Amino acid sequence: MNRSHLLRVLGDIIVERKLEGSPLKVAIDGRSASGKTTLADELGGLIRSSGFQVLRPSLDGFHHRREHRYRQGKYSARGYYQDAFDYESAIEYALKPLTQNTFPALCHHVSLDLRTDLPSDAAPVSVGAQTILLFDGVFLMRAELNGYWDLRILVEVDSKTSISRALARDAGATDPAELARKYEVRYEPAWRIYLHTDFPHTKADIIVENTDVARPEIVKCL
């Protein structure tokens, strides 16, 4: 299918899952540079046009501080899987407020400012019961988070595509050799740990094959 068709199909599924008086919490999971953030942003624009409030945080806003993130080593794959993200903050500041029945509620998009390595001072967002949360990130179907989602979307690309996209996307930000090493030694092996530990393919309600971004395919839809 072409991309606009994919967006219409996913948008319709998300809106149909939304219950009156209760926010809908959607996880958009996938390995690095799979296209999950782009997909979430595109869906956000489409769903807003249908009259819903859309909240668009990312797990990248809920990192642990640098000392904690790298306590197993700068290139440790297990360290990335175990130590990179602050799931307690993601739950407390973004997921729990949308799970309760009192609205409006206050949600945060971020807990840590990565530039300063200090708690973020960004103001919370007031949300109502008509909110649809589109939350993107890696490892979203871990046990710590999985029970909070009402819909789980997994965005699939192979490891070669992931690394080549990441290098093209981030090329100006850091040394290419250093960047390639991080993806090949830390991020991609951490994703494989996740696959064999948390089984996201079995938990996902929808799997999107996104190697060809112009012509993605839905390969699983429950």
C-alpha positions as CSV (number, residue, x, y, z in Angstrom):
1,M,0.0,0.0,0.0
2,N,1.1,3.6,-0.4
3,R,1.9,5.7,2.6
4,S,-1.3,7.8,2.6
5,H,-3.3,4.5,2.6
6,L,-1.4,3.2,5.5
7,L,-2.0,6.4,7.5
8,R,-5.7,6.3,6.8
9,V,-6.0,2.6,7.8
10,L,-4.0,3.1,11.0
11,G,-5.8,6.4,11.8
12,D,-9.2,4.7,11.4
13,I,-8.1,1.8,13.7
14,I,-6.9,4.2,16.4
15,V,-10.0,6.3,16.3
16,E,-12.3,3.2,16.4
17,R,-10.4,2.0,19.5
18,K,-11.0,5.2,21.3
19,L,-13.7,4.9,24.0
20,E,-15.9,7.8,25.0
21,G,-14.7,9.3,28.3
22,S,-11.3,7.5,28.4
23,P,-8.0,8.5,26.7
24,L,-6.4,6.0,24.3
25,K,-2.8,5.1,24.9
26,V,-0.9,3.9,21.7
27,A,2.6,2.5,21.8
28,I,4.6,2.9,18.6
29,D,7.7,0.7,19.1
30,G,10.6,-0.2,16.8
31,R,14.4,-0.5,16.6
32,S,16.5,2.7,16.1
33,A,15.7,4.6,12.9
34,S,12.8,2.3,11.9
35,G,10.6,5.3,11.3
36,K,8.4,5.2,14.4
37,T,8.7,8.9,15.2
38,T,7.8,9.9,11.7
39,L,4.9,7.6,11.7
40,A,3.7,8.9,15.1
41,D,3.9,12.5,13.9
42,E,2.1,11.7,10.7
43,L,-0.7,9.9,12.6
44,G,-0.9,12.8,15.1
45,G,-1.6,15.3,12.4
46,L,-4.3,13.1,10.8
47,I,-6.0,12.3,14.2
48,R,-6.0,16.0,15.2
49,S,-7.9,16.8,12.1
50,S,-10.6,14.5,13.3
51,G,-11.1,16.6,16.4
52,F,-9.1,14.7,19.0
53,Q,-6.4,16.1,21.3
54,V,-3.1,14.3,20.6
55,L,-0.3,14.0,23.0
56,R,3.1,13.1,21.4
57,P,5.8,12.2,23.9
58,S,8.7,9.9,23.2
59,L,10.6,7.6,25.4
60,D,13.6,9.6,24.4
61,G,12.3,12.3,26.8
62,F,12.6,9.9,29.8
63,H,16.3,8.9,29.9
64,H,18.2,8.2,33.1
65,R,21.0,10.6,33.9
66,R,24.3,10.1,32.0
67,E,26.1,8.4,34.9
68,H,23.3,5.8,35.2
69,R,22.9,5.3,31.4
70,Y,26.6,4.4,31.0
71,R,27.3,2.6,34.2
72,Q,27.9,-0.6,32.3
73,G,30.1,1.1,29.7
74,K,29.6,3.4,26.8
75,Y,29.2,0.6,24.3
76,S,27.4,-1.9,26.5
77,A,24.3,-3.3,24.7
78,R,23.0,-4.7,28.0
79,G,23.6,-1.4,29.6
80,Y,21.4,0.3,26.9
81,Y,18.7,-2.2,27.4
82,Q,18.7,-2.1,31.2
83,D,19.9,1.4,32.1
84,A,19.1,3.9,29.4
85,F,15.5,4.8,30.1
86,D,13.7,5.9,33.3
87,Y,10.5,3.9,33.0
88,E,9.2,5.0,36.4
89,S,9.2,8.6,35.3
90,A,7.5,7.8,32.0
91,I,4.8,6.0,33.9
92,E,4.4,8.7,36.6
93,Y,4.5,11.7,34.3
94,A,2.9,10.5,31.1
95,L,1.0,7.2,31.5
96,K,-0.6,7.2,34.9
97,P,-2.3,10.5,34.5
98,L,-4.1,9.1,31.4
99,T,-5.0,5.9,33.2
100,Q,-7.0,7.6,35.9
101,N,-10.5,8.9,35.6
102,T,-10.1,12.5,36.7
103,F,-9.7,15.1,33.9
104,P,-8.2,17.4,33.0
105,A,-4.9,15.8,34.0
106,L,-1.4,17.0,33.7
107,C,1.2,15.1,31.6
108,H,4.8,15.7,30.9
109,H,6.6,15.1,27.6
110,V,10.0,14.9,29.2
111,S,11.6,14.3,32.6
112,L,15.3,14.9,31.8
113,D,17.1,17.5,29.7
114,L,19.7,15.5,27.8
115,R,21.8,18.6,27.1
116,T,22.2,19.6,30.7
117,D,21.7,16.1,32.3
118,L,19.3,17.7,34.7
119,P,15.6,17.4,35.4
120,S,13.6,19.1,32.7
121,D,11.7,22.3,33.7
122,A,9.3,22.0,30.7
123,A,5.7,22.8,31.7
124,P,3.2,20.0,31.8
125,V,0.4,19.7,29.3
126,S,-3.3,19.7,30.4
127,V,-5.2,16.8,28.8
128,G,-8.8,15.7,28.7
129,A,-10.6,12.4,28.3
130,Q,-10.7,12.9,24.5
131,T,-6.9,12.6,24.3
132,I,-5.1,10.1,22.2
133,L,-1.6,9.4,23.3
134,L,0.9,8.5,20.5
135,F,4.0,7.4,22.4
136,D,7.0,6.4,20.4
137,G,10.3,4.7,21.4
138,V,12.3,1.5,21.7
139,F,11.5,-1.2,24.2
140,L,7.9,-0.1,24.8
141,M,6.5,-3.6,25.3
142,R,8.8,-4.3,28.2
143,A,7.0,-5.6,31.3
144,E,7.3,-2.2,33.0
145,L,5.3,-0.5,30.3
146,N,3.3,-3.0,28.4
147,G,0.2,-3.1,30.7
148,Y,-0.4,0.6,30.1
149,W,-1.0,0.5,26.3
150,D,-4.4,0.2,24.7
151,L,-2.9,-0.4,21.3
152,R,0.6,-1.6,20.3
153,I,2.2,-0.9,16.9
154,L,5.5,-2.3,16.0
155,V,7.4,-0.7,13.1
156,E,9.7,-3.2,11.4
157,V,12.9,-2.7,9.4
158,D,16.0,-5.0,9.3
159,S,19.2,-4.1,11.1
160,K,21.1,-3.0,7.9
161,T,18.3,-0.5,7.0
162,S,18.2,0.7,10.6
163,I,21.9,1.4,10.8
164,S,22.2,3.0,7.3
165,R,19.2,5.3,8.1
166,A,20.7,6.3,11.4
167,L,24.0,7.1,9.9
168,A,22.4,9.3,7.2
169,R,20.1,11.0,9.8
170,D,22.8,11.7,12.4
171,A,25.8,12.2,10.2
172,G,26.3,15.9,11.0
173,A,25.9,15.4,14.7
174,T,29.0,13.3,15.5
175,D,31.9,11.4,14.0
176,P,30.5,8.8,11.5
177,A,32.8,6.0,12.7
178,E,31.9,6.6,16.4
179,L,28.2,6.7,15.4
180,A,28.5,3.5,13.4
181,R,30.2,1.8,16.3
182,K,27.4,2.8,18.8
183,Y,24.7,1.5,16.5
184,E,26.5,-1.8,15.7
185,V,27.8,-2.5,19.2
186,R,25.3,-0.9,21.6
187,Y,21.9,-0.1,20.0
188,E,21.4,-3.0,17.6
189,P,22.5,-5.8,20.0
190,A,20.3,-4.2,22.7
191,W,17.3,-4.5,20.3
192,R,18.1,-8.2,19.9
193,I,18.2,-8.6,23.6
194,Y,14.7,-7.0,23.7
195,L,13.4,-9.3,21.0
196,H,14.5,-12.4,22.9
197,T,13.5,-11.2,26.3
198,D,10.2,-9.4,25.8
199,F,8.8,-10.8,22.5
200,P,7.3,-7.6,21.0
201,H,6.2,-9.4,17.9
202,T,3.8,-11.5,19.9
203,K,2.5,-8.6,21.9
204,A,2.0,-6.1,19.0
205,D,-1.5,-5.6,17.8
206,I,-0.2,-4.2,14.5
207,I,3.1,-4.7,12.8
208,V,4.1,-2.4,10.0
209,E,6.9,-3.4,7.6
210,N,8.5,0.0,6.9
211,T,11.7,-0.8,4.9
212,D,10.1,1.0,1.9
213,V,8.7,4.2,3.6
214,A,6.8,5.1,0.4
215,R,5.1,1.7,0.3
216,P,4.9,0.2,3.8
217,E,2.8,-2.9,4.5
218,I,0.7,-4.0,7.5
219,V,1.9,-7.6,8.1
220,K,-0.1,-8.2,11.3
221,C,-3.4,-6.6,12.5
222,L,-5.4,-8.0,15.4
